Amino acid sequence: MEDSKQEAKNIVDKIKKLLFNYDMAIVYAKGEISFREADMELYKSNKGKYGAKKFALARIDKERFEIYIEKINNAKNELLENLSLVLDKYNDKYKQVFMLFFIEGKSYQDIADITHYSFEAVKVIIKRFKNDLLTMFVA
């Protein structure tokens, strides 16, 4: 019992970490794109061989970072779609239980107090989520 609880928590922690890392990678790549655009602006009017080469390299790097952002966004969206598949079969009140337990780290009793579900109902809902998470992300 404790193992499945810990495993589900580990899955949620990994999901949160992945989403954070995706966001950080996107921020980094956008910063790099800004640098490349600045380089392109700097070298676009330089007609010499050196300027043309620097301009071309900056444009290639910019395009690489744009592709990188697209790939990161695709991976992030796939993860969110998979998570949505788990959450979509539940009503809004159940989704609130998910957020309170897995995201905010609230106790069963705190969730029962907030949602006005019984303690036992909260346990059942969380167990369903754990099973769904294990099925979706481990199987």
N, C-alpha and C positions, 0 to 999 in steps of 0.2 A: 504493500500500500504506500509506504513512504517512498519507495523507489519510483513509482509512477508519478507521485507528487513532485519529487525532485526532478525527474526527467521532463515533466511538463514545464516546470519552472525554468529549467535549462533551455528548453526550446524557446520559451518567451524571451528569456534573456538574450539568446542568440538572435532572435528576430529584432529586438530593440537595438542590439549592437550592430547588426547588419544595416538596418535603416539609418542609424547614425553614421556609419562608415560610408554608406552610399552618399549621404548628404555632404559629408566632408570631402569626398572625392570630387563631387560636382563643384563645390565651392573652389577647391584647389584648381580644377581644370578651367573654370571660368576666369580665375585670376591669371592663369597662364595664357588664356586666349587674349585677355586684355594686354598683357605684355607683348604678345606677338602682333596684335593690332597696332600698338605703339611703335614697334620696330618697323612694321610695314609702312606706317605713316612717315617715319623718319627716313626710310630708304627709298620711298617711291619716287622722289624727285631727284635722287642721286643717279645720274646717268652713267656713271662709270661701271666698270666690270664688278668692282667690289660691292657697290650699292645694289646692283641688280641681283647679285648672288645672295646678299643678305636679305633682300626683299623676298626672293623666292624661298629661301629657307624658312623665313618667318611665316610665309603663307602656308607652306607644307606643315609646319608645326601646328599652326592654328587649325588646319583641317584635321590633323590627327587628334587634337584635343576635342574638337567638335564630334568626331566619331566616338571618342572615348566617353563623352558625356551621353551620347545616344545609347551606347551599350550599358552604361551604368543605369540610366533611366529605364531601359528595358528590363534589366535585372530587378530593379526596385519595384517596377510595376508588376512583374511576375510574382514576386514575393507578396505584395499587397493583394493581388488577385487570389492567391492561394489562401491567404488569411481571410479574405472576404468570403471565400467558399465555406470556411468554417463558421464564420459569424452570420452569414446571410440566412441560415436556417433558424436563427433565433430571433425573438422579438426584441424590441428596444430595451426592455427592462432586463432581459438576460444579457444583452450586450453591455449594459451598465454594470452588471455583476462581473463580467469579464474584465472590463476596464478597472474596476475597483480592486479586484483581486490580483490580476496579472500585471497590470501597468502601475497601479498606485500602491500595491502591496498591502491592502487592507486585510484585516482578519475576518473570519467568517462572521463573528458577532458584529463587527462594525458594518459589514455589508448588510446583514440582516436589519440592523437599526436604520441604515440609510434607505434601503429598498422596501422595507416593511414586509419582507419575506421572512418566513420562519428560519431559524438556524438550520434545521434539517433540509429545507428547500434550497438554501444557499449551498449546502454541502452537495446535494444532488446536481445542481446546476454546474457547479465547479467541476465535479467529477465528469459530467458530460463533456465539458470543454476540454478537460485533460485528455479524455479518450479521443476526442476529435482531433486534437493537436497531435497526439501520438500517432494516430492513423494517418493524418495528412503529411506530417513532416518526418516521421521515422520510417513508416512502412514503404 
